[in-house]
């Protein structure tokens, strides 16, 4: 396995982990607490990563971490859980699947990089495939939840593009960068969560297990893998990995919640997965053939 394939597979584990969020939120966590859930997912994980990395931001990275933490953690988590609580999982997943299209647009605006037509077509194919997998005839649309879902995709796409633009801070690894952002986002969420939703409710054992999983595995490990991958992968194919999240959510529902897969859903799964794979191949760095010097001919003496 070459280095680029290893980086791709490790980064892809992050959205796979995030795909379990909907199941854990609805099955293990207290109802109607999106801001508290966002806070308890972000802040403990951020502090843990900072302790492990043993490094604080320096210079401009104080405000850069705050900006990305606001977009990628505080705003995204709050909108994500608002959409999760207010919408069926399928509708929320489709709204989140617009991420590659939003990222392509932000790439043009922020990085001033041209995005090929085939990338847009793959993005549309990815959204369509996810819709085929998760939307049902009974799916209802809540306006606040829908706006939250789209807003979350825009917020995360903007953060990914800015992180790609700024790169990793000198001397700091992905654990430090992830920890700074999660902590900044958690600190921004804390007063809002307590003002809007009040204090922490009485938690059951299932609630505690759910929060531990979201904080340690889903977030601390997941975001370390994600920020490790950002400098190693191109920004547009990186965003297509996000399609693995709703596909994982559908798979978890099939395995653990007794949901069934129709032929239509299986076809949609293949379309979304195919769009993700083609996006990786499209932006794969070209291998340059080594220059072979012609053999030297020794002159006869």
N, C-alpha and C positions, 0 to 999 in steps of 0.2 A: 504494500500500500504506500503510494507516494505521499509527500507532505501535504499537497493541496487537497487530496481526497480525504486525508485524516482531518484537516481543518474543517472541511465541509461537513463531514459526518459529526464531529464534535459540536459544531455550531448548530446543526440540525436537531441535536438533542434538546436544545433550549425550547423551541416552539412545541416539540413533542411533550415536554413537561408541562408547558403552559396549557396544552390542550386538555389537561385533567382539571383545570381550574373550575370549569362550569359544574362538573360532577361533584367535586369536593365542596364548592360553595353551596349548592342546592341540597346536598345530602348530609353535610356535617356542620355547617356554620349557622349561627342564628340569623333569622330572617330580617330583611329590611335594614341592614346595617352596612351599606356599601362603603361609607367613609371610614368606619371603624375597621372593616375588613381590609381596606386598602392600607390603612395605617399599620395594622398589626402584620401585614404582609411585608411592608417596606422597611420600617424603622429597625426592628430587631435584626433583619438580614443585613442591612447596611452597616450597623454597628459591629456585627460579627465579622464582616469582610474587612472593615477598617482595622480591627484588632489583628486579624490574620495577616493583613498586608503591612501593618505597622508603618503607615505613611499617611500624612495629611496633605491636602492640596497646597500648592505654592504659587505665588504670583497670580497670573490671570486665571489659573485654574480654580480659584475660589469662586469667581463669578461664573465661569464656564460650567463648573459642576452644578451651580445653582440653577442655571438656565436649563441644562439638560435634565437635571433632577426634577425641575418643575414640569417640563414637557413629557419626559419619558416615564416619570414615576407619579408625581402628585396628580397632574391632570389626567394622564392615561389611566392610572389605577382607579381614580374616582369615577371616570366616565365608563371604564370597563365594567366595574361592579354595578354601576347604575344600570347599564344596559343588561347585565346578567340578571339582576333582580327584576327588571321591568319587562323583559322580552323573553320569549321562548328561546332556547339555546340555538335553534336553527337560524332564526332571524338575526340574533346577535352575531353568530358566526359569519353570516353572509356580509353583514356590514363591516366586520373586521377584515374580511377577505379583500376589501378594496385597497388594502395597504400597498400592494405592488404598484397599482395605478397612481396612488397618491405619492408614493416615493419617486416614481418616474417623473411626475410633475415637479416635485421639490428638487430633484436632481437638476432639472433645467433651470429653476429659479435660483438655487443657492450655489450649485457647483458649476453652472453654466456649461453643462455637458449635454450633447445631443443624445436623445434617446431614440433608438431605431424603431421603425414601425412594428417590427416583429415582437418587440418587447411589449408594446401596447396590446397587440393581439393576444399574446400569451397571458397578459394580465386579465383581459376580458374572458379568456378561456378559463383561467383559474377561478374567477368569481362565479362564472356560469357552472363550473364543475362543483364548487362548494354548494351553490344553490340547489343543484340537483340532488346532492347528498342529504342536505339538512332541512330544506324547506318542505313543509307539508301543507295540505289543503286547509288545515285547521290553524295555520300560523296567523297570529294576530299582530297588528302593528301599533305600537304605542309611540306617540310622537316624541315624548321626552326620551324614551329609551332609544329610539331610532337616531335622534340627534346626538345622543351620548355615544352610540356606537360609531357613527361617522366621525364625530369629533375626536374620539380616542384613536382612530386610525390615522387621522391627520396629525395629531399630537405626536404619536410614536414615530411616524414617518419623518417628521421634521427633526426630531431628536436624533434619529439614525443618520440623516444626512449631515447634521451639524457635527456629530461625533466623527463621521468620516472626514469632514472638512478639517476639524481641529486635530485629529489623530490622538495617539496616546501621549500623555504628558511624559516628559523626559525623566527616565529613571523610575517610572511607575508602571505597574502591570495592570492587567484587566481586573484583578481582585480589588485593587485600590480604586480604580475608576468606577467600577460597579458600586463599591461601598460608599464612595462620596455621593453618588447620585441617589442611591437608595436612602441614605441618611438625610440628604437635603430634601428629597421628596417627602420622607416621613415627617420631618420637622415642620414642613409646610402644611401637611395634612392634619397634624395633631390638633391645633386650635380649632380648625374647621370641623373636625369630627366631633369634638366635645361640645362645641357650640350648637351644632345642628342636631346631633343624635344623642347628646347627653353622655353620661358615664358608661363604663363597661358593664354590660348586663351580667347576670349570673351565668357562668359558663358550665356546660356539661362536659363530661369526659370526651364525648365525641367532638364538641366544639374545640377543646384544647388540642386534640389530635389533628383536627383539620387545620388549625392555625399553625401548628408545628410543621406540618407537611408543607403548607404554603410558604412559610418563612424559610425553612431550611433547604428543602429540595427544590420546590417550584421556583423560588426567588433567589436565594443565596447562590446555589449551584447553577440554576438556570441563567441568571444574569451574568455570572462569572463566565460561563461558556459563551454567551452572546457577545459580551464586550471583548472577549478573546478573539472572536471571529470577525468583528467589524474591521479591524485594520488588515486582516488577512484576505478578505473576500471583497469583490466588487459590490457596490451599494445596491444595484438593482437586483441581481440574483440573490443577494442576502435577504432582500424584502420578500422574495418569492418563497423563502423557507417558512415565512409566516403562515403560508397556506397549510402547512403540516399541523398547525394548531387546531383548526376546525375539523380536519380529517381525523386527528387523534381523538377529539371530543366525540365524534360520531362512532369511532371504534370502541371507545370506553363505554359509551351507551349501549352498544351492541353486546359487549362482553359482560358488563356488570349490571346493566339496568334492564336486560331482557328485550332490548329493542331489536327489530328485524331490519335486514337489508333487502330491498327490492332490486330487480334487475336495473331499473332506472337509477337508483342510488349507486349501485356498483359501477355503472357506466360513468356517472358523475365523479365518483372517486378516482377512476382511471384518468378522466380528463384533467382534474385538478392536479393529480400527482404527475401526469405527463407534462403539464405546463411548468411545474416546479423543476422537473428534471431537465427539460429543454432550456429553461432559463439558465441553469447552471452550465450546460454545455455551450450555450451561445456566448457566454462571457468567460469561458475558460481560456486562460492565457495560452497563446500559441507557443509551441515548442520550436525553438530555433535550432536548426541542424548545425552541428559543430563544423567548423571550418577545417577541412582536411588538406594539409599541405601536400603538394606532389612530392613523391620520393626524390631524394637527391641522387643525382647520377655522379658517381665518382669518376673523375677523369683518369684515364690510364696514363701512367707515367712511362 
